[in-house]
Structure formats: C-alpha cells, structure tokens
Amino acid sequence: MKTVQFFILLVWSTILGAQEKSVFTHEDMWNLKRVSAPKISPDGKWVIFGLTEPSYDEKEQFQDIYVCATDGSSSPRKLTGGKGSESAYSWSPDGNWIAFTAKRDADEKSQIYLLPFTKPGEAFRLTNLSTGASNPQWSPDSKQILFSSTVYPQCFADSCNKKKMEEEKKLKFKARIYEQFPIRSWDHWLDNKQTHFFIQSLSPTDTAYDVLFKTALGNTENVSIEEAEWSPDQQSILLTTSLDVNETAYKENSNHIYKINLKDSTSTVLTKGNFDYGQLSFSKNGKILYCQRATNNTQDVYALPKLIQFDYPEMTNERLIFNELDRPIHAAKMIDEERIYFNVENEGRDQLLQYNIKTKEVEIWNKNRSGCFTNMDVSENNDAVVVANYESMNHPPEIVRIVSKDSVLKLTNFNTAKLSTVDFGSVETFWNKNKKGRNIRSMLIKPSKFDPNKKYPLLTLMHGGPAGSWKENWSYRWNYHLLAKNEYLILLTDFTGSTGYGEQFSKEIKLDPFKGPGEEILEAAQQAIKKFSYIDATRQAAAGASYGGHLANWMQATTKHFKCLISHAGLVNSVSQWGTSDVVIGREFMNGSVPWANSPVWKEQNPFNYSARFQTPMLITVGEQDFRVPLNNSIENFTIHQRLKIPSKLIVFPEENHWILKAENSRFFYNEVHGWLKKYL
C-alpha cells in the first residue's frame, strides 16, 4: 500500500512540476547570465571566460572574468570585480599572467590591465595612452604586450595625440568634411584616425611605442589595419593591412599580410593579388604560417574563405588545407604539423572537426548532438585540451570541454536551474525541394504549452545577410521562444543565399536578391501547412530584420499571403539604399550593375516600384544610428504606407544601431511585435 501511495505521489508531483513550468518572458531572457568566449591556459588546466550579470539598468550591468578547472574539479570563481567591464582577456604563454581590457576608476579610455595568476596580487594598469588601448596579445616570451589604439595619422607620440584632441575641442565650428568614400561605418561617422599597434613591456613605467613609427605604412594616409600577430622569433610583427579602403565606392578592398621588422622599421608586403587575408597564426615550431584567404573582385556576392599555409619566413610552398571543406570556417587551431581542429558552420549547426593533413582523415566531433559549438580554443600542451561555448535553441552559451569525439564535459551551468522552470516548445526540422530542385531546410518552432489538437497562427521569420542562417542556437535579438510564447508557431527557412550549404548555394542569389528567396519561403510555408495539421493557414504573418526586413518589404510588394508584416532595418528602395549605406559595391554585384546602368534587377526586384500593390498592415522599426540600412529607407517605407492609407506604425530607436541592444528598448520592441501580431492574427 505504501508503495502504491508513493507511486501516486510521484506521478502527481511530476504532473504538478510540469504544470508549474512557465511561458518564457522577456524578463526571463534578459536576466540570464551571459557567458562569453573561453580562453584556455597554455597547460590546459584552466579556462577563463567573461560573465555578464545582466540588468535592465545599464549602469548596473558589467562583465567580470571567471576561471574554472578544465577537469571539472572546481566550480567557477570570479577573478575580477568592481564597476567596469573586463574584455579581450588572454593568457601569457608562460601561464603566469592574464591581460585584459578595462575602463576603471579615473580611466578616460579603456586601458590594458595585468592580473597575476600563479601568485597573489591585484590587477594593475599597464598602459596609459590618451587614445586608449585594446586587444592585448602576448609576445612568445611573455615579456611584452602588443595592443591596438586609434590614433591620428603620423602622430607616433602620445603627446601628439593629446595635442590634436585638445585642438579639436577648441574648434568653434562643428563639421564633417569628406573627399573620399566611405564616410560612415555601421553606427558611427568616420574621422581621420587610424588603428595602430603598440608594444609595451610588463613594466607600467615603460612607454608604449608605435609599431608603425618610421615605417612606410606609418606614413601612408589611407592605411587600414585589421589584425596583428607576433612572429615566432619576436623580431617582427605581421599585419593584415588594406591600402585601398578608400576605393570601396567602386571595388572591394584587399587585405594583405605585411611584415614590420622591429629592428630597422622596414615594412615588406608578403602577399599580393585580389585576396583578403586574415586569422593569422603559426605552427608550434614557427616554420608554418596559417591564415584564411578569400578571393575578391570576382563580381560574386559571396566568397568562401579557405585555410592556407606557407613555409615561414620564406612565404613559399603555398598550399590549401582541407580544400574539400565547402563550409565557413569560424576557427582553425593547429595542434601540431599534422592535426587541425576546425569550428565550421554546417546546415544550421556550428560543429567541431578534427582533420589530419597527411592522411586527410576527418572526424566530426559530437556528430549527433544538436546545437552549436562556438569560440573553440585549444591548449598548447601535448594533451591538446579543447574547450568551447556550447549553446542550443533552449539554452544560452555555457563552457564545455570536448573530452572525445563522443563526450562533452560541462564546466559551467549558470542558467540551467532557471531554464528548467521554463516550458520551451519543441523543434521540427524538415526539408523540401524548390522549383530548381535545390534542397531547402526549415525549422518549425512550437509554442510552450503546445497542444497538437489546437490550431496555431504561423509567423514566418526571415533571416538577415543574406549570407546567414537560422541555427540551432540561442538569440537575444530574435529569440525563437520569446516570439512564439504560447501563441504562435515560428517558421525559419534557409533560402538560397544562406550559408552552411556550400559556397555555390550562397552565390546563387546573385541577380535574384528577393524573388527567388521569397518564393522559397512561401513554398516552405506551404510545405509546413501540409505537413503539420496544427497550423492555421488562415492566420499567417511574416517578419524579418536587415536582409530579412528587405524580404518583408518584398512580400508586401508581391503577395497578399500574410495578415500583417514586420520589417526591421529593411530597405524599401534598393536605389536609395545603394546611395546611403556604408557599403556599396556588393549591392552592384548583387543587382548586376550600377543603378543607372542596364541591369533590369534594379527595377524588377525593387519593392518601391511595386508600391501601388502594397496593402498589408506593416510595423516598421529602425535604429537611428543604423548606417548599414539607414533611417531614410524606413521613413520612405512608412510614407508610402501612410500615403496609401495602409495601417502602419513606425518606431524609431534614437540610440540604437542596426540591432536593438539596450534592455528597455529590447523589451519595448518585443512588446510592440507581439501587440502587432495579436492585433492582426
């Protein structure tokens, strides 16, 4: 009898536990702790990472550095504290120090700080530049730091930069003057400053010196430096550098590898051709230089970067590594001269691969696990300990150690307890063939409290890019479960032009920016309606941001399929978008010419030219500091709707850029989206 009673209590407790699970709210999402990229110690025993304690009050939200053992024997503990966030953290090669970037106390700009790890001690400020310091990189002998700072051209002393800043403050007029393109980037107006790299020893009394001082690059007005890397012998610095960034109004710029000799300040270009080089690293013995390279100025809309290697320092014997890998490489870590770990994007997942250069054998690690592994890092010892962030559609990133190809050890669990109280809907993945015979992947997100006997409205969500993908990952900007709540089914389709399906698939959107992808999205919706009986085909909406916002406007121009539409940061007029965006040439590649030339795409696939067909109620949102899809397109879109007396609402976020990132703005945005959907669905 007691056994029966216990069983009944167990069943009821299980039922009540399930009933107690709640629908995911914005407060649930925003208050989750945010775990950033792991950095593993050289000996593989420790991993550091950033942890943000979120808050709706931005003044109370900071990121601190934490550490935990990679064998899982200790809980994470905080290494830094106080107001001010720490970022760009890195280990010294000897494992004794951690460098990071922070703005503390009386700092007017962010500076580099050092924290002892193997002995007691507080973090102390290393740099003291008026222009600030960021991105610290240790020298191989752990005695110097390489870092970046944004300075005035040909100002190689801090006193020169201070003087320039003081002169600017005294100017009685305010004007921006340009003679070359570009004039803006992402969310800020460009000025005449440049990114330079500096070196400083570990003594805070020493003075940092500019690597470009007395070099030919340092005296070049239009130089743009993306990244820097120490040479193995510490006698030189390698830079990925563009000298033609001011020509991007009519061509793609090229980033090439330059070598700065620290003894005599000579600069030598090591590569040439129509290429973009990046992600430089060296083999353990220092005899091989690895990097990623993409081909540009081919008139293609997408170029897949490939991993290549050179014999160093001769820069000879150039060869492609794993050329058969037709997927984007997010990271590549060399274990020795034979083995490489890859972090790659594949069909909605970020996976880990191990590749043997000599045998060409490939192992997919955690092949059957859903979700995404990102920010992979590998220790430099012989054991080659691998750590990464792991995230899924139901859980934000945590830190894991990859024990073997089939085994993962979870090192952090900051959000697991909280999320166990949330009722997340399940996910269905399905494929269908488009009219051209291509396989198109989609995911259907079910709402919480899902009842297969009910009928639910369908929200079709369209991703940005177009070189992007709907992944099995966590998102704060378009959180699948927060959008679904307990009310909607969410359809996510990776149309032609998406990444993770091969380079050719990404390229084939050229000359078909909206029509083909739009048709594939509608085909996927039709397939979903046939496949899933709980979709109410009479209640459908579509939404998207960036390129997804472009597609929302294209749907407005070409179909009566939806009850309402939502367009965030979307172009309605491809010609005015071409003329006001911070990037130009790629739009000409996509459409086949400059807007005034003979390519019909500018006319035939421009939503503005079909304005007379607009009739679906639309919510239009935009960040005022968005210079990728500037404000004018959203105003133009709203004006068209108002002129045609179509129900419409325009929301402008004065402090936001291309994305809605601030806490209260994000909460308001989601509330407005749900309000719009509820009104029309």
RANOR-V773158 format. One record per residue. N is the residue number from 1. PSI is psi in whole degrees, -180 to 180 (999 if undefined). BURIAL is + if it has 24 or more other ideal C-beta (glycine too) atoms within 12 Angstrom, else -. D_FIRST is the distance of its C-alpha to the first C-alpha in Angstrom with 1 decimal. Layout:
# RANOR-V773158
[[N;PSI;BURIAL;D_FIRST] [N;PSI;BURIAL;D_FIRST]]
This chain:
# RANOR-V773158
[[1;-44;-;0.0] [2;-37;-;3.8] [3;-42;-;5.4] [4;-45;-;5.1] [5;-42;-;6.2] [6;-41;-;8.6] [7;-43;-;9.8] [8;-44;-;10.7] [9;-39;-;12.4] [10;-44;-;14.2] [11;-46;-;15.4] [12;-38;-;16.6] [13;-36;-;18.3] [14;-44;-;20.0] [15;-46;-;21.2] [16;-37;-;22.4] [17;-42;-;24.1] [18;-39;-;25.9] [19;-29;-;27.0] [20;-16;-;28.3] [21;139;-;30.7] [22;163;-;34.2] [23;138;+;37.3] [24;129;+;39.9] [25;169;+;42.7] [26;-37;+;46.1] [27;-40;-;45.0] [28;-47;+;42.1] [29;-50;+;44.7] [30;-33;+;47.5] [31;4;+;45.5] [32;140;+;44.2] [33;141;+;45.8] [34;115;+;48.5] [35;124;+;48.8] [36;-168;+;52.3] [37;138;+;53.8] [38;146;+;53.1] [39;119;+;56.0] [40;144;+;55.4] [41;154;+;57.3] [42;-33;+;59.9] [43;-1;+;58.0] [44;6;+;54.8] [45;-23;+;52.8] [46;155;+;52.5] [47;134;+;52.3] [48;155;+;53.5] [49;163;+;52.8] [50;143;+;53.3] [51;123;+;50.6] [52;126;+;51.3] [53;104;+;49.5] [54;158;+;50.0] [55;148;-;51.1] [56;-19;-;52.6] [57;109;-;55.4] [58;-26;-;57.4] [59;-15;-;58.9] [60;8;-;55.5] [61;120;+;54.6] [62;159;+;55.6] [63;127;+;54.9] [64;162;+;54.5] [65;132;+;54.5] [66;162;+;51.4] [67;147;+;51.0] [68;161;+;48.2] [69;140;+;48.2] [70;-11;+;48.1] [71;3;-;45.8] [72;11;-;43.1] [73;-11;-;43.2] [74;150;-;44.0] [75;154;-;43.0] [76;140;+;45.9] [77;150;-;48.2] [78;135;-;51.0] [79;-26;+;54.6] [80;163;+;56.5] [81;-176;-;56.2] [82;170;-;58.2] [83;139;-;59.4] [84;134;+;60.8] [85;144;+;59.3] [86;137;+;59.8] [87;178;+;60.3] [88;43;+;62.0] [89;146;+;60.6] [90;150;+;61.6] [91;145;+;61.7] [92;149;+;64.9] [93;-28;+;65.4] [94;-3;-;65.3] [95;7;+;61.9] [96;-21;+;63.3] [97;156;+;63.6] [98;125;+;61.9] [99;146;+;64.3] [100;166;+;63.3] [101;136;+;64.9] [102;159;+;64.4] [103;103;+;66.3] [104;154;+;65.9] [105;-114;-;67.6] [106;8;-;71.2] [107;126;-;71.1] [108;-27;-;72.9] [109;160;+;71.7] [110;143;+;68.9] [111;169;+;69.8] [112;130;+;68.6] [113;152;+;66.7] [114;136;+;65.9] [115;121;+;62.8] [116;139;-;62.9] [117;-38;+;59.7] [118;-2;-;60.4] [119;160;-;61.7] [120;153;-;61.2] [121;153;-;63.0] [122;159;-;62.9] [123;141;+;63.9] [124;152;+;67.6] [125;130;+;69.6] [126;-48;+;71.8] [127;161;+;73.8] [128;53;+;75.8] [129;140;+;77.3] [130;-24;+;78.3] [131;0;+;77.0] [132;173;+;73.6] [133;145;+;71.9] [134;173;+;69.0] [135;60;+;67.5] [136;138;+;68.1] [137;128;+;68.5] [138;145;+;69.1] [139;155;+;72.0] [140;-29;-;71.2] [141;6;-;72.3] [142;21;+;70.1] [143;-8;-;73.2] [144;159;+;73.9] [145;131;+;72.1] [146;131;+;73.2] [147;169;+;72.3] [148;156;+;73.4] [149;148;+;75.1] [150;118;+;76.7] [151;172;+;80.4] [152;144;+;83.8] [153;135;+;85.8] [154;19;+;88.1] [155;97;+;86.8] [156;-4;+;85.9] [157;147;-;85.9] [158;-32;+;83.5] [159;-36;-;86.5] [160;-43;-;87.6] [161;-40;+;84.3] [162;-44;-;84.3] [163;-43;-;87.8] [164;-43;+;86.9] [165;-40;+;83.9] [166;-38;-;86.1] [167;-39;-;88.7] [168;-39;-;86.3] [169;-28;-;85.1] [170;-10;-;88.7] [171;135;-;89.4] [172;-13;-;90.2] [173;158;-;89.3] [174;114;-;86.0] [175;146;-;86.3] [176;128;-;84.7] [177;130;-;87.3] [178;142;-;86.7] [179;-2;-;89.0] [180;154;-;86.4] [181;147;+;83.1] [182;164;+;80.2] [183;-17;+;80.2] [184;160;+;76.5] [185;116;-;73.3] [186;-77;-;69.8] [187;18;+;69.8] [188;152;-;73.0] [189;140;-;76.7] [190;146;+;78.3] [191;-166;-;80.9] [192;16;-;83.3] [193;162;+;81.0] [194;154;+;79.9] [195;121;+;77.1] [196;161;+;78.5] [197;142;+;76.9] [198;158;+;77.6] [199;137;+;77.2] [200;142;+;76.7] [201;176;-;76.1] [202;-4;+;73.3] [203;123;-;75.7] [204;-11;-;75.4] [205;-14;-;79.1] [206;161;-;80.1] [207;135;-;81.1] [208;142;+;79.4] [209;146;+;81.9] [210;123;+;81.9] [211;-29;+;81.7] [212;-3;+;83.9] [213;130;+;86.8] [214;6;-;90.0] [215;161;+;88.4] [216;-36;-;89.6] [217;-36;+;86.2] [218;-22;+;86.4] [219;15;-;89.6] [220;125;+;88.3] [221;-41;-;87.6] [222;25;+;85.1] [223;140;+;82.9] [224;119;+;79.1] [225;127;+;76.9] [226;-47;+;73.3] [227;165;+;72.1] [228;155;+;73.4] [229;135;+;72.6] [230;143;+;74.0] [231;155;+;75.9] [232;-33;+;74.7] [233;1;-;77.9] [234;12;+;77.7] [235;-9;-;81.3] [236;166;+;80.5] [237;134;+;78.2] [238;133;+;77.2] [239;140;+;76.9] [240;118;+;75.9] [241;139;+;78.7] [242;133;+;80.0] [243;3;+;83.6] [244;26;+;83.5] [245;-25;+;80.8] [246;11;+;83.5] [247;12;-;84.2] [248;0;+;80.8] [249;-19;+;82.4] [250;4;-;83.7] [251;164;-;81.8] [252;137;+;78.7] [253;158;+;79.3] [254;134;+;78.9] [255;119;+;77.2] [256;163;+;78.9] [257;123;+;78.5] [258;148;+;81.1] [259;123;+;81.7] [260;116;+;83.0] [261;119;-;84.8] [262;-18;+;84.1] [263;-44;-;87.4] [264;4;-;89.9] [265;22;-;88.0] [266;147;-;88.8] [267;135;+;86.6] [268;131;+;86.2] [269;129;+;84.4] [270;-16;+;82.4] [271;166;+;81.4] [272;173;-;83.1] [273;180;-;82.7] [274;74;-;80.6] [275;157;+;77.4] [276;121;+;74.8] [277;146;+;73.6] [278;176;+;70.7] [279;59;+;67.8] [280;142;+;70.1] [281;162;+;68.8] [282;154;+;70.2] [283;166;+;69.0] [284;-38;+;68.4] [285;-1;-;71.8] [286;8;-;73.4] [287;-6;-;75.3] [288;131;+;73.5] [289;126;+;73.1] [290;147;+;70.3] [291;166;+;70.1] [292;146;+;69.1] [293;131;+;71.9] [294;146;+;72.1] [295;136;-;75.2] [296;176;+;76.6] [297;37;-;79.4] [298;4;-;78.7] [299;5;-;78.2] [300;155;+;74.5] [301;-9;+;71.8] [302;137;+;69.5] [303;123;+;70.2] [304;117;+;67.4] [305;140;+;68.1] [306;150;+;68.3] [307;127;+;67.9] [308;166;+;71.2] [309;151;+;72.6] [310;151;+;76.1] [311;130;-;77.6] [312;141;+;78.3] [313;3;-;80.7] [314;-23;-;82.9] [315;43;+;80.7] [316;178;-;81.5] [317;49;-;79.5] [318;133;+;77.5] [319;145;-;74.5] [320;142;-;71.5] [321;126;+;68.1] [322;51;+;65.5] [323;-23;-;67.6] [324;-14;-;65.2] [325;101;+;62.7] [326;52;-;63.2] [327;153;+;60.9] [328;135;+;61.4] [329;114;+;61.1] [330;-28;+;59.6] [331;148;+;60.1] [332;126;+;61.4] [333;120;+;61.0] [334;123;+;63.1] [335;-45;+;61.5] [336;-164;-;64.6] [337;-3;-;67.5] [338;-42;-;65.2] [339;139;+;61.8] [340;136;+;61.1] [341;134;+;57.9] [342;141;+;58.0] [343;107;+;56.1] [344;157;+;56.8] [345;129;+;55.9] [346;112;+;54.7] [347;53;+;53.4] [348;5;+;51.6] [349;150;+;50.4] [350;115;+;52.0] [351;166;+;51.5] [352;133;+;52.6] [353;149;+;54.8] [354;130;+;56.4] [355;135;+;59.9] [356;118;-;62.2] [357;-40;+;65.8] [358;-48;-;67.2] [359;-15;-;64.9] [360;24;-;63.9] [361;142;-;60.3] [362;134;+;57.7] [363;127;-;54.0] [364;119;+;51.8] [365;137;+;49.3] [366;50;+;45.8] [367;-39;-;46.9] [368;1;-;43.6] [369;132;+;42.6] [370;174;+;43.1] [371;-167;+;44.9] [372;136;+;48.1] [373;126;+;49.4] [374;169;+;52.3] [375;45;+;54.7] [376;141;+;54.4] [377;148;+;56.0] [378;135;+;56.6] [379;162;+;57.6] [380;-2;+;61.0] [381;176;-;59.9] [382;-23;-;59.7] [383;-20;-;55.9] [384;64;+;56.3] [385;131;+;53.1] [386;128;+;52.3] [387;162;+;50.7] [388;167;+;50.4] [389;142;+;48.9] [390;132;+;46.0] [391;159;+;45.1] [392;-179;+;43.4] [393;-17;+;43.3] [394;5;+;40.1] [395;129;+;41.2] [396;172;+;44.6] [397;139;+;46.3] [398;177;+;44.9] [399;132;+;46.4] [400;156;+;45.3] [401;133;+;46.8] [402;102;+;47.3] [403;-44;-;46.4] [404;-178;-;47.2] [405;-14;-;47.7] [406;7;-;44.0] [407;134;-;42.5] [408;135;+;42.6] [409;120;+;41.8] [410;123;+;41.1] [411;-24;+;43.2] [412;152;+;42.5] [413;50;+;39.6] [414;-29;+;41.2] [415;0;+;39.8] [416;-45;-;36.5] [417;-45;-;34.3] [418;-45;+;36.1] [419;-19;+;36.2] [420;-16;-;32.4] [421;-1;-;32.1] [422;139;+;34.5] [423;96;+;33.8] [424;139;+;36.5] [425;157;+;37.5] [426;174;+;37.8] [427;137;+;41.1] [428;129;+;42.7] [429;134;+;45.8] [430;160;+;48.2] [431;150;-;51.8] [432;158;+;54.6] [433;135;-;58.3] [434;-176;+;60.9] [435;-23;-;64.2] [436;6;-;65.8] [437;6;-;63.1] [438;144;+;61.6] [439;127;+;57.8] [440;127;+;56.5] [441;139;+;53.1] [442;157;+;51.0] [443;142;+;47.6] [444;119;+;45.6] [445;126;+;43.5] [446;149;+;40.7] [447;165;+;39.9] [448;161;+;36.8] [449;33;+;34.2] [450;134;+;35.7] [451;109;-;35.1] [452;-12;-;36.7] [453;-5;-;37.1] [454;167;-;39.4] [455;131;-;43.1] [456;145;+;44.2] [457;157;+;47.8] [458;123;+;49.2] [459;115;+;50.9] [460;118;+;53.2] [461;131;+;53.8] [462;128;+;57.0] [463;163;+;57.5] [464;-177;+;60.6] [465;-104;+;63.1] [466;-11;+;63.6] [467;76;+;63.2] [468;-170;+;59.5] [469;151;+;56.1] [470;117;+;52.6] [471;166;+;50.5] [472;60;+;46.8] [473;-177;+;47.4] [474;141;+;46.9] [475;143;+;49.6] [476;-28;+;50.4] [477;-42;+;53.4] [478;76;+;51.7] [479;120;+;47.9] [480;-47;+;46.3] [481;-33;+;43.1] [482;-35;+;44.9] [483;-41;+;47.2] [484;-38;+;44.4] [485;-134;+;42.2] [486;27;+;39.9] [487;-32;+;42.9] [488;150;+;45.0] [489;138;+;45.0] [490;125;+;47.4] [491;127;+;49.7] [492;118;+;51.4] [493;131;+;54.1] [494;93;+;56.2] [495;172;+;59.5] [496;132;+;62.7] [497;-16;+;63.9] [498;161;+;60.5] [499;159;+;60.1] [500;6;+;58.0] [501;16;+;59.1] [502;150;+;62.5] [503;-41;+;65.8] [504;-39;-;67.3] [505;-39;+;64.4] [506;-31;+;65.0] [507;-25;+;68.8] [508;5;+;68.7] [509;-11;+;68.4] [510;135;+;72.0] [511;8;+;74.2] [512;61;+;71.0] [513;-32;+;69.5] [514;-39;+;67.6] [515;-55;+;68.1] [516;-53;+;66.3] [517;-40;+;63.4] [518;-42;+;63.0] [519;-40;+;63.0] [520;-38;+;60.3] [521;-43;+;58.1] [522;-38;+;58.5] [523;-41;+;57.9] [524;-39;+;54.7] [525;-42;+;53.5] [526;-41;+;54.4] [527;-42;+;52.5] [528;-41;+;49.4] [529;-39;+;49.7] [530;-36;-;49.8] [531;-36;-;47.0] [532;112;+;44.5] [533;-17;-;43.9] [534;6;+;42.6] [535;130;+;46.0] [536;102;-;48.1] [537;-15;-;51.5] [538;-7;-;53.2] [539;92;+;52.1] [540;145;+;53.4] [541;164;+;54.9] [542;146;+;56.4] [543;155;+;56.9] [544;163;+;58.4] [545;149;+;60.1] [546;-123;+;63.3] [547;-33;+;64.0] [548;-33;+;60.9] [549;-38;+;62.7] [550;-46;+;65.8] [551;-35;+;63.7] [552;-41;+;62.4] [553;-33;+;66.1] [554;-39;+;66.9] [555;-39;+;64.2] [556;-38;+;65.8] [557;-20;+;69.1] [558;-7;+;68.0] [559;151;+;65.0] [560;20;-;63.6] [561;-30;+;60.2] [562;149;+;58.5] [563;-30;+;57.8] [564;163;+;58.5] [565;154;+;59.5] [566;123;+;59.2] [567;113;+;61.8] [568;129;+;61.7] [569;46;+;64.8] [570;143;+;66.0] [571;140;+;69.6] [572;-19;+;71.0] [573;106;+;74.5] [574;-24;+;74.8] [575;-48;+;78.4] [576;-29;+;77.9] [577;-43;+;74.9] [578;-40;+;77.2] [579;-12;+;79.8] [580;-12;+;77.6] [581;164;+;74.8] [582;-8;+;75.0] [583;144;+;74.9] [584;-55;+;77.4] [585;-34;+;78.2] [586;-31;+;74.8] [587;-32;+;75.0] [588;-39;+;78.4] [589;-43;+;76.9] [590;-42;+;74.1] [591;-9;+;76.5] [592;-3;+;79.4] [593;179;-;82.1] [594;158;-;83.1] [595;-29;+;82.4] [596;2;-;86.1] [597;-161;-;86.6] [598;5;-;86.0] [599;125;+;82.3] [600;-13;-;80.9] [601;-38;+;77.4] [602;-34;+;78.4] [603;-46;-;79.1] [604;-25;-;76.7] [605;48;+;73.5] [606;112;+;74.1] [607;-37;+;71.9] [608;-38;+;74.8] [609;-8;+;77.0] [610;24;+;74.5] [611;-34;+;74.1] [612;-19;-;75.2] [613;-9;-;72.1] [614;136;+;69.7] [615;-11;+;67.6] [616;133;+;63.9] [617;136;+;62.7] [618;135;+;62.6] [619;125;+;61.3] [620;124;+;63.6] [621;151;+;62.8] [622;149;+;64.9] [623;132;+;65.4] [624;-24;+;69.0] [625;19;+;69.3] [626;111;+;68.5] [627;3;+;71.6] [628;-48;+;70.0] [629;85;+;69.7] [630;162;+;71.8] [631;-33;+;71.4] [632;-34;+;74.2] [633;-38;+;72.3] [634;-38;+;69.5] [635;-44;+;72.2] [636;-43;+;74.1] [637;-47;+;70.9] [638;-40;+;70.2] [639;-43;-;73.8] [640;-47;+;73.7] [641;-42;+;70.6] [642;-39;-;72.1] [643;-35;-;75.4] [644;4;-;73.7] [645;36;-;71.6] [646;133;+;68.3] [647;123;-;65.4] [648;155;+;65.1] [649;132;+;64.2] [650;127;+;65.6] [651;120;+;63.9] [652;127;+;65.9] [653;104;+;64.4] [654;-31;-;67.4] [655;-1;-;65.9] [656;156;+;64.0] [657;-135;+;65.4] [658;-24;+;64.2] [659;154;+;60.5] [660;105;+;58.8] [661;-26;+;57.6] [662;145;+;57.6] [663;-56;+;54.3] [664;-34;-;55.3] [665;-40;+;57.4] [666;-45;+;54.5] [667;-44;+;52.1] [668;-41;-;54.9] [669;-50;+;55.6] [670;-40;+;52.0] [671;-40;+;51.9] [672;-39;+;55.1] [673;-48;+;53.9] [674;-37;+;50.8] [675;-40;-;52.9] [676;-44;+;55.4] [677;-43;+;52.7] [678;-37;-;51.0] [679;-38;-;54.4] [680;-14;+;55.3] [681;999;+;52.0]]
